[in-house]
Amino acid sequence: MYQNRMLTDRVYRRRRLGALIVVLAVGAVVVYVLAVGALQVAVTWGLGAV
């Protein structure tokens, strides 16, 4: 019983770690897209100003 609970805890921890990695990856992609979009907007506004 105790061993089974330990195994379940280990699986749960691994799953939680995987979810954390997914969240971090998605966050990184969102930040990257926002940064690229802001850069394009800045370049467009810079060219428009000139």
mmCIF file of the C-alpha atoms, coordinates in Angstrom:
data_MODEL
# 
_entry.id   MODEL 
# 
loop_
_atom_site.group_PDB 
_atom_site.id 
_atom_site.type_symbol 
_atom_site.label_atom_id 
_atom_site.label_alt_id 
_atom_site.label_comp_id 
_atom_site.label_asym_id 
_atom_site.label_entity_id 
_atom_site.label_seq_id 
_atom_site.pdbx_PDB_ins_code 
_atom_site.Cartn_x 
_atom_site.Cartn_y 
_atom_site.Cartn_z 
_atom_site.occupancy 
_atom_site.B_iso_or_equiv 
_atom_site.pdbx_formal_charge 
_atom_site.auth_seq_id 
_atom_site.auth_comp_id 
_atom_site.auth_asym_id 
_atom_site.auth_atom_id 
_atom_site.pdbx_PDB_model_num 
ATOM 1  C CA . MET A 1 1  ? 0.000  0.000  0.000   1.00 0.00 ? 1  MET A CA 1 
ATOM 2  C CA . TYR A 1 2  ? 2.714  2.455  0.970   1.00 0.00 ? 2  TYR A CA 1 
ATOM 3  C CA . GLN A 1 3  ? 4.811  1.525  -2.055  1.00 0.00 ? 3  GLN A CA 1 
ATOM 4  C CA . ASN A 1 4  ? 1.811  2.030  -4.347  1.00 0.00 ? 4  ASN A CA 1 
ATOM 5  C CA . ARG A 1 5  ? 1.213  5.472  -2.859  1.00 0.00 ? 5  ARG A CA 1 
ATOM 6  C CA . MET A 1 6  ? 4.865  6.354  -3.368  1.00 0.00 ? 6  MET A CA 1 
ATOM 7  C CA . LEU A 1 7  ? 4.630  5.283  -7.012  1.00 0.00 ? 7  LEU A CA 1 
ATOM 8  C CA . THR A 1 8  ? 1.487  7.353  -7.531  1.00 0.00 ? 8  THR A CA 1 
ATOM 9  C CA . ASP A 1 9  ? 3.169  10.342 -5.917  1.00 0.00 ? 9  ASP A CA 1 
ATOM 10 C CA . ARG A 1 10 ? 6.146  9.915  -8.226  1.00 0.00 ? 10 ARG A CA 1 
ATOM 11 C CA . VAL A 1 11 ? 3.905  9.755  -11.318 1.00 0.00 ? 11 VAL A CA 1 
ATOM 12 C CA . TYR A 1 12 ? 1.949  12.789 -10.122 1.00 0.00 ? 12 TYR A CA 1 
ATOM 13 C CA . ARG A 1 13 ? 5.137  14.741 -9.518  1.00 0.00 ? 13 ARG A CA 1 
ATOM 14 C CA . ARG A 1 14 ? 6.453  13.860 -12.976 1.00 0.00 ? 14 ARG A CA 1 
ATOM 15 C CA . ARG A 1 15 ? 3.130  14.862 -14.539 1.00 0.00 ? 15 ARG A CA 1 
ATOM 16 C CA . ARG A 1 16 ? 3.183  18.152 -12.619 1.00 0.00 ? 16 ARG A CA 1 
ATOM 17 C CA . LEU A 1 17 ? 6.755  18.770 -13.804 1.00 0.00 ? 17 LEU A CA 1 
ATOM 18 C CA . GLY A 1 18 ? 5.666  18.076 -17.387 1.00 0.00 ? 18 GLY A CA 1 
ATOM 19 C CA . ALA A 1 19 ? 2.782  20.516 -17.022 1.00 0.00 ? 19 ALA A CA 1 
ATOM 20 C CA . LEU A 1 20 ? 5.179  23.136 -15.651 1.00 0.00 ? 20 LEU A CA 1 
ATOM 21 C CA . ILE A 1 21 ? 7.512  22.608 -18.629 1.00 0.00 ? 21 ILE A CA 1 
ATOM 22 C CA . VAL A 1 22 ? 4.569  22.965 -21.040 1.00 0.00 ? 22 VAL A CA 1 
ATOM 23 C CA . VAL A 1 23 ? 3.442  26.180 -19.329 1.00 0.00 ? 23 VAL A CA 1 
ATOM 24 C CA . LEU A 1 24 ? 6.974  27.595 -19.464 1.00 0.00 ? 24 LEU A CA 1 
ATOM 25 C CA . ALA A 1 25 ? 7.332  26.636 -23.148 1.00 0.00 ? 25 ALA A CA 1 
ATOM 26 C CA . VAL A 1 26 ? 3.998  28.244 -24.057 1.00 0.00 ? 26 VAL A CA 1 
ATOM 27 C CA . GLY A 1 27 ? 4.942  31.351 -22.056 1.00 0.00 ? 27 GLY A CA 1 
ATOM 28 C CA . ALA A 1 28 ? 8.287  31.574 -23.857 1.00 0.00 ? 28 ALA A CA 1 
ATOM 29 C CA . VAL A 1 29 ? 6.565  31.285 -27.256 1.00 0.00 ? 29 VAL A CA 1 
ATOM 30 C CA . VAL A 1 30 ? 4.042  33.985 -26.319 1.00 0.00 ? 30 VAL A CA 1 
ATOM 31 C CA . VAL A 1 31 ? 6.814  36.322 -25.121 1.00 0.00 ? 31 VAL A CA 1 
ATOM 32 C CA . TYR A 1 32 ? 8.788  35.636 -28.324 1.00 0.00 ? 32 TYR A CA 1 
ATOM 33 C CA . VAL A 1 33 ? 5.763  36.343 -30.553 1.00 0.00 ? 33 VAL A CA 1 
ATOM 34 C CA . LEU A 1 34 ? 4.983  39.541 -28.638 1.00 0.00 ? 34 LEU A CA 1 
ATOM 35 C CA . ALA A 1 35 ? 8.624  40.664 -28.884 1.00 0.00 ? 35 ALA A CA 1 
ATOM 36 C CA . VAL A 1 36 ? 8.751  39.997 -32.647 1.00 0.00 ? 36 VAL A CA 1 
ATOM 37 C CA . GLY A 1 37 ? 5.401  41.760 -33.126 1.00 0.00 ? 37 GLY A CA 1 
ATOM 38 C CA . ALA A 1 38 ? 6.549  44.773 -31.100 1.00 0.00 ? 38 ALA A CA 1 
ATOM 39 C CA . LEU A 1 39 ? 9.782  44.885 -33.122 1.00 0.00 ? 39 LEU A CA 1 
ATOM 40 C CA . GLN A 1 40 ? 7.843  44.815 -36.407 1.00 0.00 ? 40 GLN A CA 1 
ATOM 41 C CA . VAL A 1 41 ? 5.504  47.545 -35.171 1.00 0.00 ? 41 VAL A CA 1 
ATOM 42 C CA . ALA A 1 42 ? 8.491  49.657 -34.079 1.00 0.00 ? 42 ALA A CA 1 
ATOM 43 C CA . VAL A 1 43 ? 10.185 49.165 -37.471 1.00 0.00 ? 43 VAL A CA 1 
ATOM 44 C CA . THR A 1 44 ? 6.960  49.971 -39.329 1.00 0.00 ? 44 THR A CA 1 
ATOM 45 C CA . TRP A 1 45 ? 6.360  53.105 -37.247 1.00 0.00 ? 45 TRP A CA 1 
ATOM 46 C CA . GLY A 1 46 ? 10.045 54.070 -37.687 1.00 0.00 ? 46 GLY A CA 1 
ATOM 47 C CA . LEU A 1 47 ? 9.787  53.743 -41.477 1.00 0.00 ? 47 LEU A CA 1 
ATOM 48 C CA . GLY A 1 48 ? 6.439  55.529 -41.453 1.00 0.00 ? 48 GLY A CA 1 
ATOM 49 C CA . ALA A 1 49 ? 7.906  58.395 -39.415 1.00 0.00 ? 49 ALA A CA 1 
ATOM 50 C CA . VAL A 1 50 ? 10.733 58.716 -41.952 1.00 0.00 ? 50 VAL A CA 1 
# 
